[in-house]
Amino acid sequence: MKLAVIGVGLIGGSFALALRKAKAVSHVVGVGRGEQNLKLARERGIIDAIERDPAAAAKNADLVLVATPVAQFASVFASLKNGNALITDGGSTKRDVIAAARKALGSGIARFVPAHPIAGAEKSGAAAASADLFQNRRVVLTPLKENSPEAIGKVTSAWKACGARLSEMPADEHDAVLAAVSHLPHLLAFALVHEVAGRKNSEQLFSFAAGGFRDFTRIASSHPEMWRDICAANKDRLLEELSRFSGKLDQVKALLDKPADLEKLFAEAREARDRWIRSS
């Protein structure tokens, strides 16, 4: 299989490396904005060749992965309009991505099988790519009514070759679920670090921060542009989750005067998390 990767970062680079490890690709072409990143990707054996234009990269490809920040998807899809290659993506939001694909690809929309690998990390770029990133990690497909079983099967096979576990759900449901368990946590982590960093005694505060602060804020080291685009694209769902969480914070504030009830909340939260960890 010949693969074109539009956006050779953590997700795109790892997809190429995983398929190489599985011996499922023979040639990989990479497209991206950063020349140094693309050179590094070629040096690491992630890609075999560099193209500047998505259309040129996709010309002889069997499969195209679009793995840029989601705000760039519209222009990428426009470049791919006249091609024949099967297309999938790694976007963390799906409603906006599908809308952009429908507008740009027109009657060629059947070639696009939307996907979201839930396997990110706080590091970015080709340097962070790993052949094992998707091992036993969930990849969600949000197939379109226009997709043929063959197209869905090919995309499914590619992600399975990466070691992923496949699920399917509608795009609306996907965006609602990920707003709660991915987009909100990232927003909170960024906000907390920004708040502490903006205080006059921030240097002192950071010097005393230990494992708890480090673990809670790890994802604030994530790619700012990517998360800007995700939050903007899923704004309505994210606002709903922020409203719910604000209500939970008000509840916790009230429990500061009721230690027994506060402990009960903590115990229930610990039990829920432990149950999730055991089942994951």
C-alpha positions in Angstrom: 0.0 0.0 0.0 1.1 3.5 -0.8 0.3 6.0 2.0 0.2 9.8 2.0 0.3 11.5 5.4 -0.9 15.1 5.5 0.6 16.4 8.8 3.5 14.3 9.9 3.3 14.9 13.6 2.5 12.6 16.5 -0.6 11.0 15.0 0.4 11.0 11.3 4.0 9.9 12.0 2.9 7.2 14.4 0.3 5.9 11.8 3.1 5.6 9.2 5.5 3.9 11.6 2.9 1.5 12.8 2.0 0.5 9.3 5.6 0.1 8.4 6.1 -2.1 11.5 3.2 -4.2 10.3 4.7 -4.4 6.8 1.4 -2.9 5.5 2.9 0.0 3.5 5.6 0.1 0.8 5.9 3.8 0.3 5.0 6.9 2.4 4.8 10.5 1.3 4.6 13.2 3.8 3.2 16.7 3.6 3.6 19.4 6.2 4.2 23.1 6.9 7.6 22.7 8.8 10.6 21.8 6.6 12.7 20.7 9.6 10.0 18.5 10.9 9.6 16.8 7.5 13.4 16.3 7.2 13.4 14.7 10.6 10.5 12.5 9.6 12.5 11.3 6.6 15.6 10.8 8.7 13.6 8.7 11.1 12.2 6.6 8.3 8.7 7.7 8.9 8.3 8.9 5.3 10.2 8.1 2.1 9.4 11.3 0.3 8.3 14.9 0.9 5.7 16.8 -1.1 4.5 20.3 -0.5 1.0 19.9 -1.9 -1.6 17.3 -0.6 -2.9 16.7 -4.1 0.6 15.7 -5.3 1.2 13.4 -2.4 -2.2 11.7 -2.9 -1.7 11.3 -6.7 -0.5 7.7 -6.5 -1.6 6.9 -3.0 -4.0 4.1 -1.9 -4.8 5.8 1.4 -4.5 9.3 2.7 -4.4 10.2 6.4 -5.2 13.8 7.2 -3.6 14.6 10.6 -3.3 18.4 10.7 -5.0 20.6 13.2 -8.7 20.5 12.3 -8.9 24.1 11.2 -6.7 23.2 8.2 -8.9 20.3 7.1 -11.0 22.4 4.8 -8.1 23.5 2.6 -6.6 20.0 2.7 -9.9 18.4 1.5 -10.1 21.0 -1.2 -6.7 19.9 -2.5 -7.8 16.3 -2.5 -11.1 16.9 -4.4 -10.0 15.6 -7.7 -8.2 12.5 -6.5 -9.2 8.9 -6.2 -7.4 7.8 -3.0 -9.3 6.6 0.0 -9.1 9.2 2.8 -9.3 8.9 6.6 -8.3 11.3 9.3 -7.1 11.7 12.9 -9.2 14.7 13.9 -10.4 15.0 17.5 -13.7 16.5 16.4 -16.0 15.0 13.8 -19.0 17.2 13.0 -16.9 20.1 11.7 -14.5 17.7 9.9 -17.4 15.9 8.1 -19.0 19.3 7.1 -15.7 20.5 5.7 -15.3 17.2 3.8 -18.8 17.3 2.3 -18.3 20.9 1.1 -14.9 20.3 -0.4 -15.2 16.8 -1.8 -18.7 17.0 -3.1 -19.7 13.9 -4.9 -16.4 12.3 -3.8 -17.4 12.3 -0.1 -17.8 8.5 -0.2 -13.9 8.3 -0.4 -13.7 9.8 3.2 -14.1 7.5 6.2 -13.8 9.7 9.3 -11.8 8.4 12.3 -10.4 9.5 15.6 -7.5 7.7 17.3 -7.9 8.3 21.0 -4.2 7.9 21.6 -2.7 11.3 21.9 0.2 12.5 24.1 1.4 15.9 25.3 4.4 15.8 22.9 4.0 16.7 19.2 5.9 16.6 15.9 7.7 13.8 14.1 10.1 13.5 17.0 7.3 12.2 19.2 6.0 9.6 16.7 6.0 6.0 17.8 5.1 2.8 16.1 3.4 1.6 19.2 1.3 4.6 19.9 -2.0 2.9 18.9 -1.3 -0.5 20.5 -4.5 -1.5 22.2 -5.8 2.0 22.0 -9.3 2.9 20.9 -9.9 4.3 17.4 -13.5 5.6 16.8 -14.9 5.5 13.2 -17.8 7.7 12.4 -18.8 6.3 9.0 -20.9 8.2 6.5 -24.0 6.9 4.8 -22.1 7.3 1.5 -19.2 5.0 2.6 -19.2 1.6 1.0 -18.5 -1.5 3.2 -15.3 -1.9 1.2 -14.1 1.6 2.1 -14.9 1.2 5.8 -13.2 -2.2 5.7 -10.0 -0.9 4.3 -9.8 1.9 6.8 -10.6 -0.5 9.6 -7.9 -2.9 8.4 -5.3 -0.1 8.4 -6.1 1.0 12.0 -6.2 -2.6 13.1 -2.7 -3.1 11.6 -1.6 -0.4 13.9 -2.8 -2.4 16.8 -5.9 -0.3 17.6 -9.3 -1.4 18.9 -12.1 -0.1 16.7 -15.4 1.4 17.7 -18.1 3.1 15.7 -20.5 5.9 16.8 -22.4 8.8 15.2 -20.4 12.1 14.8 -22.8 14.0 17.2 -22.3 11.4 19.9 -18.6 11.4 19.4 -18.2 15.1 19.9 -20.4 15.1 23.0 -18.5 12.2 24.6 -15.0 13.6 23.8 -16.0 17.1 25.1 -16.5 15.5 28.5 -13.5 13.2 28.8 -10.9 14.9 26.6 -11.6 18.5 25.6 -12.7 19.7 29.0 -9.7 18.1 30.9 -7.3 19.8 28.4 -9.1 23.1 28.8 -8.9 22.9 32.6 -5.2 21.9 32.6 -4.3 24.8 30.4 -6.3 27.2 32.5 -4.8 26.0 35.8 -1.2 26.4 34.6 -2.0 29.8 33.1 -3.6 30.9 36.3 -0.6 29.9 38.5 1.9 31.3 36.0 0.1 34.7 36.1 0.5 35.2 39.8 3.2 37.4 41.3 4.6 34.5 43.3 4.4 32.0 40.4 8.1 31.1 40.6 7.6 30.1 44.3 4.4 28.2 43.5 6.0 26.2 40.7 9.0 25.4 42.9 6.7 23.8 45.4 4.5 21.9 42.9 5.1 18.2 43.0 3.6 15.0 41.5 0.0 15.9 41.9 0.3 19.2 40.0 2.6 17.6 37.4 0.1 14.7 36.8 -2.9 17.0 36.7 -1.3 19.5 34.3 0.7 17.1 32.1 -1.7 17.7 29.1 -1.1 21.4 29.3 2.2 20.6 27.4 0.0 19.6 24.4 0.1 21.4 21.1 -1.6 24.9 21.6 -2.7 25.3 17.9 -4.3 21.8 17.8 -6.2 22.4 21.0 -7.3 25.9 20.0 -8.9 24.4 16.9 -10.5 21.5 18.8 -12.0 23.8 21.4 -13.3 26.2 18.8 -14.7 23.4 16.6 -16.5 21.7 19.5 -17.5 25.0 21.3 -21.2 24.1 21.9 -20.5 20.8 23.5 -17.6 22.2 25.5 -19.7 25.0 26.8 -22.3 22.4 28.0 -19.5 20.5 29.8 -18.1 23.7 31.4 -21.5 24.6 32.7 -21.9 21.2 34.3 -18.4 21.3 35.8 -19.0 24.8 37.1 -22.0 23.4 39.0 -19.9 20.6 40.4 -17.3 23.1 41.6 -20.1 25.1 43.4 -21.2 21.8 45.0 -17.6 21.1 46.2 -17.2 24.6 47.5 -20.3 24.1 49.7 -18.9 20.8 51.0 -15.8 22.5 52.4 -18.0 23.3 55.4 -19.2 19.7 55.5 -16.0 17.5 55.9 -17.9 14.2 56.1 -19.8 14.9 52.9 -16.7 16.1 51.2 -14.9 12.8 52.1 -17.9 10.9 50.8 -17.6 12.7 47.4 -13.8 12.0 47.4 -14.5 8.3 48.2 -17.1 7.9 45.4 -14.7 9.6 42.9 -11.8 7.4 43.9 -14.0 4.3 43.5 -15.2 5.4 40.1 -11.7 6.1 38.9 -10.4 2.8 40.3 -13.2 0.9 38.6 -12.4 2.6 35.3 -8.7 1.8 35.6 -9.4 -1.8 36.3 -11.6 -2.1 33.3 -9.4 -0.2 30.8 
